[in-house]
Amino acid sequence: MLLLLSPAKSLDTAPLAAPRPATLPDFIPESATLAQHMRRLGPQDLAQIMGISDELAVLNVTRFQSWSPEFTDTNSKQAVLAFNGDVYEGLNAATLDAAGLAWAQDHLRILSGLYGVLRPLDRMQPYRLEMGTRLKGTKVEADIGTNLYGYWGDKVTLKLNEALAAQKAAQPVVVNCASEEYFKVVKPKLLAARLVTPVFEDWKGGKFKIISFYAKRARGLMARYAVDHRVSDVEQLKRFDSEGYAFDAAASDDAIWRFRRRVE
């Protein structure tokens, strides 16, 4: 089983209090090419295509300028410990022990605009490059393409297939806890696995609905549940009950699993 997550916009770049194991990303040459071309874009360009403030645009221009194909203790950090958004608050990877991180390394993957796909312990240098970034009309379009989906092509899916094959499971499964924006880089028809997508809904206004903040956190909570329980059979995820969520069989099918809660 592989469980997919999206990255986070916010990052924790503070040095680790104690050393942790680290690996290198699989697509360093592709990331280097992306970073090289993104260096050609100035703050105004980034502000426009990313929809970010001038201050954030300047920060990310600086990040692309300083990006290096050499990953060190000072310029990089393990992905699962660097991302710091709602998903990663739910996952809370900093509290995992060595065995938990090792299990996560084999069973979790993080989709990324700059890195394609990351294992939890893969080093990453700070960046912001969302998978849905539109490059059409920019000075890098001719080299990268109109978007990152085209740039990454089948590579991410094939890399996921490699990880699934290494697990040697009788029935490979991918659990999609990534956002729609990021999962679009995966080619379901090429994926050598059954696909299951959990959906997290809260009761509000007289009906169950997806509330973005809670749904993002729940994706991280499910990833943590999978790590803590060493989930080997996807059916075990139906027992997920963190923070009041429960599997609703009547509202689910083989591909879409709905987890719902009512908070009074």
DOZA-657492 format. One record per residue: residue in one letter; x, y, z of N, C-alpha, C, O, CB in turn. Coordinates in steps of 0.02 Angstrom, whole numbers, plus 50000, padded with zeros to 5 digits. Glycine has a CB too. Example, Ala and Ser with C-alpha at 12.3 -4.5 7.8 and 13.67 -1.06 7.14 Angstrom:
DOZA-657492
A506604971650390506154977550390506604983550390507124983450423505654977650452/S506424988850354506844994750357506455000250394506705005750402507044997050286/
END
This chain:
DOZA-657492
M500424994050000500005000050000500435006250000500935006650036499535000050060/L500245011049959500555017649961500015022749975499475022549946500915019249894/L500155027350021499685032750037499995039350013500555041050031499545033050114/L499615042949971499865049049940499625055249978499055055649999499645049449867/L500085060049986499925066450017500135072149971500565071249928500275067050086/S499825077949981500045084049948500585087349992500615085850052499445088949936/P500995091649964501455095550005501095101250040500485101850033502035098249962/A501455105250076501165111150110501525117450086502105117250067501225110450187/K501155122950087501465129350068501935131850122502465134650107500915134550053/S501745130950184502165133250239502685128050256502555122050252501735134950301/L503275130350275503845125950288504145127350356504135133050380504365126650234/D504415122250386504805122850448505535121450429505725115750420504545117950505/T505935126650423506625125950402507115125850461507725125750450506805131450354/A506855125950522507295125950581507695119350583507425114050566506885126850646/P508325119750603508735113650608508425108650656508085110550704509455115350630/L508545102350643508275097150687508655097050753509255098350756508335090250653/A508285095650807508605095350873509065089350879509555089550916508075095050928/A508905084050842509315077950842509335075250771508855076050734509045072650893/P509875072050752509925069350683509375064250668509175060350711510615066250673/R509155064350606508675059450582508945056450517509325059750482507965062650571/P508765050250501508985047450437508735051750379508225055050384508725040150429/A509105051750324508915055750266509105052050202509605048550199509255062650268/T508685053050151508825050350085508795055950034508615061650052508315044650067/L508955054449972508955059549920508365058449873508165052749861509615059449880/P508075063749846507515063049799507715059149737508295058849719507255069949779/D507225056049705507355052049645507465056249583507785054049536506795047349634/F507185062249582507185066149520507605072549526507375077949505506465068049501/I508205072049553508615077949561508775081449494508725087549491509275076149596/P508955077849441509075081249377508465085049351508525090649326509305076249324/E507875082049358507275085449335507125091649378506925096749352506675080649336/S507235091049443507135096749488507635102249472507465108149473507205094649561/A508255100349458508775105349441508585109149378508685115249374509455101849433/T508315105549329508105108949267507545113849281507545119449256507885103749215/L507055111649321506505116149339506755122349375506575127949358505985112449383/A507185121349425507445126949463507845131749419507795137849425507885124449521/Q508225128849373508625132949327508185137549285508325143449277509055128549282/H507645134749259507195138849218506795143649260506665149349238506725134349177/M506585141649319506205146149362506615152149385506335157349403505935142449423/R507275151549384507715157249402507635163049352507805168749368508445154949404/R507375161549294507295166749243506695171149257506605176349225507225163649175/L506285169149305505685173049321505835177549381506105175349431505095168349336/G505645183849375505735188649429505155188649478504675184949469505835195549401/P505205192849529504665193149579503975194649550503485191649571504835198449630/Q503945199249502503295200849473502995194849436502395193649438503355206749424/D503435191049402503205185049367502915179949416502365177349405503785181949327/L503285178649470503055173749518502425176049553501965172049565503595172349570/A502395182449570501795185049603501175183949559500635182449584501875192549619/Q501265184749494500695184049448500495176749439499905175149444500875187149381/I500975172349424500785165449408500615161349469500255156349465501345162149370/M500875163449527500735159749588500195162949631499945159849679501365159049629/G500005169049615499495172549654499725173849725499345172849773498865168549655/I500345176049733500625177149799500825184549807500855188249758501235172649812/S500965186549869501155193349883501855194949856502235190349840501125194749958/D502015201349851502685203349828503215200549874503745198449852502735211049824/E503075200649939503565198249988503705190749977504285188649978503315199450059/L503175186849968503275179749956503615178449889504015173849881502615176049959/A503465182649840503775181949774504525183049779504915179249749503475186949724/V504735188049815505455189349824505785183449860506325181349842505565196049864/L505445180949912505715175249949505835169349903506345165949907505255173250006/N505355167949859505415162049817505875163049758506155158149732504745160049793/V505965169149736506495170549687507165168849719507595165749687506475177949664/T507265170949781507885169449817507985161949825508535159449819507875172849885/R507445158449839507495151149847507715147749783508145143349784506825148249869/F507415149749727507625146749663508345148549646508715144349620507165149049607/Q508555154649662509235156649648509745152649688510285151149663509325164049663/S509555150749749510025147249792509955139649787510355135949817509925149449864/W509455137149750509345129949745509965126549714510245129049666508715128349704/S510155120849742510755117349720510615109949712510215107149751511335118449769/P510915106549664510835099249658511215095449713511165089349717511075096949590/E511585099049755511925096049811511505097249874511365102949892512655098949820/F511305091849908510875092349967511305091150029511635085950035510285087149963/T511285095950075511695095550135511265096550197510665097950193512255100650132/D511585095650255511225096850318511015104150325510525105650359511665094850377/T511385108650294511235115850303510745118550252510415123550266511875119750300/N510705115550193510255118450142509615114450132509195116350090510615119050077/S509535108950169508955104650156508725101250221509065101350272509115099350104/K508125098350216507825095050274507365089550248507095090050193507435100150319/Q507275084350288506825078850267506125081650255505855085450295506805073350321/A505835079550198505195082450176504645082050228504295086950240504965078950113/V504575076250260504015075350307504105079650370503635080750407503955067950326/L504725081950382504855086250439504885093650420504865098050463505505084250473/A504925094950355504965101850331504275104750315504155110650330505405102250269/F503835100750286503165103250271502785104450337502845100650384502775098250226/N502395109950338502125112250402501405114750398501205119150436502565117750430/G501015111950352500325114150346499845109750384500045105850427500115114350273/D499195110450369498675106850405498765099250402498685095750452497995108650377/V498925096750343499035089550335499575087050382499515081850414499215087850262/Y500115090950386500695088750423500625089750499500965086650539501315092350399/E500165094250518499985094650589499615088350609499695085850665499555100950602/G499195085750564498845079450578499325073550580499255069250623498315078250525/L499805073450535500295068050533500775068350592500945063150622500685068250468/N500995074450610501435075450668502045070850665502175067150713501055074350733/A502405071150610502965066550599503535067450648503915062750660503225067350530/A503595073350677504145074650724504105070050784504615068850817504145081850746/T503515067350799503445063050857503505055550840503425051350883502775064250891/L503635054050776503725047050757504415044650779504915048350775503645046250681/D504455038450802505105035550818505425032950754505145033350700505025029950871/A506025030150762506405027750704506025022450664506025022450603507075025050726/A505685017950700505305012650666504715015550628504555013250573505065007450717/G504385020550658503825023750624504035027350561503705026950510503475028550671/L504595030950565504845034450506505055029450452504945030750392505445038850525/A505345023950472505545018850423504935015950388504945014850327505945013250457/W504395014650426503785012050394503495017350347503285015750292503265010050448/A503485023550370503225028950327503635029550263503355030750209503245035650365/Q504285028650268504715029150209504515024150155504565025650096505445027950229/D504275018350176504075013250128503355013850104503185011050053504175006450159/H502935017550141502225017350126501895024150114501315024450094501865014150182/L502255029650125501985036250111502375039550054502975038650048502005040650174/R502015043350013502335047349961502015054249959501415054949968502275043749891/I502435059249947502205066249944502295068749872502855068949847502595070749995/L501755070649840501795073349772502045080549776501885084249823501095073049737/S502445082649726502775089149730502865092249661503055088849614503445088549764/G502735098649657502835102149594503555102349573503715101449514502565109149599/L504015103549620504725104149604505075097349604505535096249564505065108749654/Y504875092849648505235086549655504875080549625505135074949627505365085249728/G504285081549598503905075949569503565071849622502965072349632504355071549527/V503955067849656503695063849712504265062949762504835061849742503415056949688/L504095063449826504595062949879504405057349927503815056349943504655069549917/R504905053749951504815049350008504865053750071505155059150068505355043650009/P504585051650126504595055850186505285058350207505355064050229504285052150242/L505795054050201506455055950225506905058850170507495060150182506795049950254/D506635059850111507015063150058507165070350078506725074050101506625063049991/R507785072350069507965079350081507635083850030507575082049971508735080150080/M507415089650051507155094750005507395101550026507435103150086506385094450001/Q507535105649977507715112549990507075116749986506625115149948508245115049940/P507035122050026506415126050028506215128549959506635130649919506505132050075/Y505575128249945505325130349880504575131749885504255129949934505465125049826/R504325134849834503605135249824503485134749749503675139049711503295141849853/L503155129349729502995128349658502415123349657502525117349654503615125749617/E501825126049657501235121749660501135117949595501295120549541500605125849677/M500875111949600500805107749541500355111049488500445109949428500515101049560/G499875114949510499405118149463499645124749434499265128049400498765119249496/T500275126649447500535133049422500485133349346500695128749312501265134049444/R500205138749321500125139649249500715143549221500835149249241499465143149232/L501075140449175501675143549147501555146349077502015149149046502235138449145/K500955145549051500805148048984500895155548981500645159249024500085146048964/G501255157848931501365164948922501975167648959502145173548951500775168648945/T502315163348998502915165549033503535163948991503485160348941502965162149103/K504095166749010504715165648973505005158648980505505157048948505225170648995/V504695154449022504935147549029504485142548994504625136548994504995145749102/E503945144848964503465140248933503795135948880503645129948875502895144148902/A504225138848839504525135048784504965129348809505055124448774504945139748741/D505235130048870505695125048896505355120048943505535114148944506265128348932/I504865122348981504545118049030503865115549006503675109849020504455121749096/G503515119748969502835118148948502345122848981502535127249019502665110848964/T501715121948965501205126448992501035125049064500745129249098500575126048950/N501205118949088501065117249157501525111549179501875108649138500315115249167/L501515110049244501965104949271501715097849259502105093149264502065106149344/Y501075097149245500815090549230501155087749167501355081949164500045090649221/G501215092049118501555090049056502295088849068502585084249039501465095349003/Y502605092949111503315092249124503465085449156503945082049137503555097949170/W503055083549205503185077249239502945071149200503195065649210502865077349307/G502455072149157502225066649114502045060449153501655060649200502755065049064/D502335054749132502195048349164502685046749220502605041649254502215042849113/K503175050949231503735049149277503495047749348503725043049380504245054749278/V503045051949373502815051049442502445044449449502565040649496502365056949463/T501995043049402501615036849405502065030749402501975025949440501105036549349/L502555030849357503015025249351503435024249413503595018649432503465026149290/K503615029749446503995029249508503555026249564503805022249605504255036249530/L502915028049565502465024949613502405017449600502385013449647501765028349610/N502375015649537502345008549520502965004749543502914999049565502255007649444/E503545007949539504155004849564504105003449640504284998049663504765009349550/A503845008349676503775007549748503275002049765503384998149811503555014249781/L502735001749727502234996549738502524989649723502404984849760501614997749694/A502914989149670503214982649652503694980349706503744974349719503574983249584/A504054985049737504534983349789504194980449850504494976549887504944989449808/Q503564982349861503194979649919502974972449909502844968849957502584983949933/K502934970349846502754963449829502084961349859502004955649881503304958749852/A501614966049861500954964549887500544960649836500604961849776500584971049907/A500134956149860499704952249814499204956749778499054955649720499334946749853/Q498944961749814498464966449785498684973549801498484976349852497744965049812/P499104976549758499344983349771498774988349774498294987949736499854985449717/V498844993149820498324998349829498665005049838499165005649874497864996649889/V498395010149806498595017049818498015020549852497445020549828498795020749751/V498155023649910497665027449947497795034749933498305037449954497685025850024/N497335038049899497435044949878497185049849931496595051449933497075046249812/C497645052149972497485057450020497775064149997497865068750037497745055650090/A497925064649933498175070949905497585074949879497025072349871498675069549847/S497705081449867497185085749839497095084149765497515080949734497365093149849/E496545086449738496405085449667496955088549624497175085649575495715088449647/E497185094449644497715097849606498335093449599498625093049545497905104449640/Y498535090349653499145086349651499045079449622499475076849587499435085749721/F498475076449636498365069649610498315069549534498415064349503497745066649641/K498175075249503498125075449431498795073749397498795072349337497905082349409/V499345073949433499995072049404500055064449398500495061949363500575074849445/V499625060749433499625053449430499165051249373498615053949364499395050349498/K499385046249335498985043549280498645037049303498955031749301499435042349217/P498015037449324497675031449350497695025449303497735019749326496955033049366/K497665026649238497665021049190498335017449189498375011549170497495023549120/L498865020949209499535017849210499715015149279500205011549287500055022949189/L499305016749328499455014849397499325007349407498765004949395499025018949446/A499825003849428499774996549436499494994849505499814991249543500454993149426/A498914997449520498624996449586497884998449586497655002149543499005000549639/R497534995749634496854998149648496915005149679497385006549717496474993149696/L496445009349664496455016149691495865017249738495295016049720496435021249634/V496015019549798495515021249848495615028549869496165030549886495555016449910/T495075032449869495115039449888494675040749949494065040749943494905044049829/P494965041950007494575043850065494315051050059494675055450034494995043050130/V493705052150081493415058750081493185060150153492845055950184492805059350030/F493365065950179493215067550249492695073150251492795078550223493855069650287/E492145071750285491585076550287491365077850359491385073550402490995073750246/D491165084150370490905086150435490185088450428489975090950376491345091850465/W489805087650481489105089650482489065097150493489305099750544488705085850536/K488775100750446488705107950453488105110250411488025108250354489355111650431/G487705114650441487125117350404486625112050384486305112750332487365120950344/G486555106850424486055101850409486275096450361485855092450339485455105050383/K486915096150342487145090850297487895089850306488245093950335486985092550224/F488135084150279488845082850280489175086250221488925086050165488985075150279/K489735089550234490095092950181490845092850195491055091850252489845100250173/I491235093850143491955094250151492135101350173491975106150138492325092450084/I492465101850230492715108250254493475108050248493805104050282492485109650329/S493745112250206494435111650185494935110550242495335105950240494625117750146/F494905114950292495395114450347495355107650381495875104450392495265120050398/Y494755105450398494675099150432494865093250387495165088450410493955098350456/A494685093650323494845088250276495595087450268495845081850265494515089450208/K495955093150264496685092650257496995089450319497415085050314496985099650246/R496765091750377497025088850439496875081350443497285077350464496735092450500/A496265079450421496065072450424496505068150378496635062250394495335071750404/R496725070850322497175067050279497815065350316498075059750311497325070850214/G498075070250352498675068950391498545064150448498965059950463498935075450419/L497965064750480497785060150533497725052950507497925048250542497125062250565/M497465052150447497415045450419498115042650405498245036750417496995045450355/A498555046950379499245044650367499565042450433499915037350435499655050250334/R499455046350486499735044450551499425037950576499775033750605499625050150602/Y498785037050566498445030950587498765024950550498895019750580497685031250572/A498885025850485499195020450446499885018650473500065012750477499235022450372/V500265023850491500935022650518500895019150586501225014150597501335029250524/D500495021950630500455019250698500205012050700500415008050742499995023650741/H499745010350654499455003650653499784999050602499584993350593498715004150639/R500305001750568500674997850518500174994450470500194988350461501124992550552/V499734998450441499194995850400499484992350338499834995350298498725001550378/S499334986050332499564982150274498994980350226499104979250167499904975750298/D498394980150253497794978750214497364985050214497174987550267497394972550243/V497204987550155496844993850151496184993650189495944998850212496714995650078/E495884987750196495254987150232495334989450305494844991450336495004979950230/Q495944989050331496064991250400495924998750408495765001050463496784989650420/L495995002550353495885009750357495155011450372495005017050393496105013150292/K494705006850360494005008150376493895008850452493385011350474493555002350349/R494385006750490494345007450563494595014250587494575015750646494735001850597/F494825018350541495085024950559494555028750599493975029450577495275028950495/D494745031250658494265034650701494555040750736494295043050786494005029750753/S495095043450709495425049150741494975055250743494635056850694496075050850705/E494975058550800494605064850811493875064350792493575069250769494935070350772/G493575058450802492855057850793492615055550725492015054750716492545064150809/Y493055054650676492835052350610492665044850613492945041050653493385053650557/A492205042850570492015035850565491835034250493491545038350458491425034150613/F492015028350471491855026150403491105025350395490775022150436492225019550387/D490845028150341490125027650326490045023050265490115025250208489805034750312/A489905016750278489865011950224489295013550175489365012450115489765004950252/A488745016050201488165017450158488295023050108487995023250055487565019150201/A488745027550126488895033250083489515032050040489735036550004488985039450125/S489805026050043490435024550010490325019249955489815015949953490955022050060/D490825018649912490855013049865491555010349864491955011949908490635015449793/D491725006149815492375002949815492955007949807493505006649832492404997849759/A492835013449773493365018249758493365024349803493895027149817493315020349687/I492775026549825492715032549867492475030349936491925027749943492225037649836/W492895031549986492725029850055492585036250093493025040550099493285025750088/R491985036950120491805042950157491865041850232491595037050260491085045150138/F492215046450263492285046450336491955052850361492105058350338493045046150358/R491495052050408491075057550429491085058450505491225053750542490355056550404/R490945064550526490875065750597490385071350609490295075750567491565067350629/R490085071150667489655076650691489985079450754490105075750802488915074150706/V490125085750754490415089050812489895093850841489705098650808491075092850793/E489675092450901489145096550931489445102950959489085107050987488785092650987/
END
